[in-house]
Amino acid sequence: MLLLFIALTTGVVLQVKGQVMSTPISDDFTISLESQLSLLKFKEAQANNLLTYREALDAQLKEIKLAIYHTENLLRSASHFQHNLIFEFKVLRHIYKDWPQYFKLLKKELGTAEISLSQELLTRQPTSVDFTESLRAIYRLQTVYNLDSSDMAEGILDGFDYNVQKWGIDECLVLGLMYQYLKNYDLSEYWLKLALHQYEEHPNRDVLKIKLWKYHNLLEFLMEANKGLGRYVAAKEFANELISIFPNQMYAIKQLAKLEYLQANPLNLTETKKDYQVQKAICSKPYPKKVSVNLICRYVNWTPFLKLAPLKLEELAINPSLVIIPDFVGEKDMEILKNVARPKLKRNEHLSWNCSCKISTLSSSSHNIVGKINHQITDIIGFPRNGNQVLEVINYGIAGNYNPHDTLRSPSNSIANALIYLSNAEKGGEIVFPSVEVKIKPQKGTLLVWVNPKESIFYHQCPLLKGNMWLANKMLN
């Protein structure tokens, strides 16, 4: 019953890890915030479309009210009907002339253009894949960062109120169903209670009548959540309330009998295996800044260009070698690079459950800016220019991260890796090197380089919590 309700209300059946069960058609609204920008345009178009449709309805209603007014006036006059040629002619004229106009008024097709536009916008809406991925992203973020459900519903992330529109009953209900499907009954009950509270506090419940779900659905799901938690007394309370609404509903009657049995013969409940625990351990751990006499900070000027404009280099670790160079790329070059990458952003064909981003693979020959940045990277590191000419530009989505291998292993046979942060991240998105206990926060324009001769360095990117993050990645060989 739960899966059926999820399918009806969301169009998907959840599968948090691995591929979704439906055909993987997606506009990538979840995995790239750049893709999401078009959603705002669609939303504005639909809002204007509905406004135009309402104006057409208002005009139609105005004409109908006038027709009613004239007809009722004539009916009131009929109560004093006397064989009077003036009134008789008025009635005859009214029926002969006005009634055909009323018929045309009732037959008038309203909102043809608006219906057509709405139908077109439906083809651009998020797919079941997009929606499933968004649920997976919320699940990841709440798990990794221990986000409080009520704070999330209020628009508060990590203690900061972002002053955005709050989540309503629909969002809380869907998340409660997701966690129930995953057998995470604690969070399921929490989200469902939030949904119930918002329903009970709603100032005008008539506006909720259009929803697919009803009040009794909330009671059913809360009963299931409490049953999963072994709280059989609380589950029975919801079952009894259901029966008070629908005395002959067999589902509630059978569940009540089952709960009576479970209360007398409680099960030994086992804790459900939780996902993202490795990521949670890595990303939630504090990594204090290291102070060592062996680590140095210096200016580099070993190329003709650097002699004119030396760059600051800071060592974060020696073995393996890990360095950052702030202000490596200027604002203008970063914007040019992002503009070149935007039309070529694509979903990774081998996208795992641990990656949420779109990648634009650019070669030095594709644009001057790519060649320029490629050469700057190889020059400052000391690699030959005739090596790898590919630069990956990555844009992240909800809970965005790029960890192609769940084993946290560096994804290539490259000798070294270079990352350029093309934007800041308000929260999340850090890269962690667990073996040397270094955690690096995205800082726009900064180059991060680590030597990786035998694929020995393990690193992990934490999911993005807030911001539109861009990054350029280059593998050196």
Buried (B, 14 or more C-beta within 10 A) or exposed (E): EEEEBBBEBBBBBBBBEEEBEBEBEBBBBBBBBBBBEEBEEBEEBBEEBBEBBEEBEEEBEEEEEEBEEEBEEBEEEEEEEEEEEEBEEEEEEBEEEBEEEBEEBEEEEEBEEBEEBBEEBEEEEBBBBBBBBBBBBBBBBBBBBEBBBBBBBBBBBBEEEEEEEEBBBBBBBBBBBBBBBBEBBEBBBBBBBBBBBBBEEEEEEEEBEEBEBEBBBBBBBBBBBBBBBBBBEBBBBBBBBBBEEEEEBEBBBEBBEBBEEBBEEEEEEEEEEEBBEBBBEBBEEEBEEEEEEEBEEEEBEEEEEBEEEEBEBBBBBEEBBBBBBBBBBEEEBBEBBBEBBBEEBEBBEEBBBBBBBBBBBBEBEBBEBBBBBBBBBBBBBEBEEEBBBBBBBBBBBBBBBBBBBEEBBBBBEBBBBBBBBBBBBBBBBBBBBBEBEBBBBBBBBBBBBBBBEEEEBBBBBBBBBBBBBBBBBBBBE
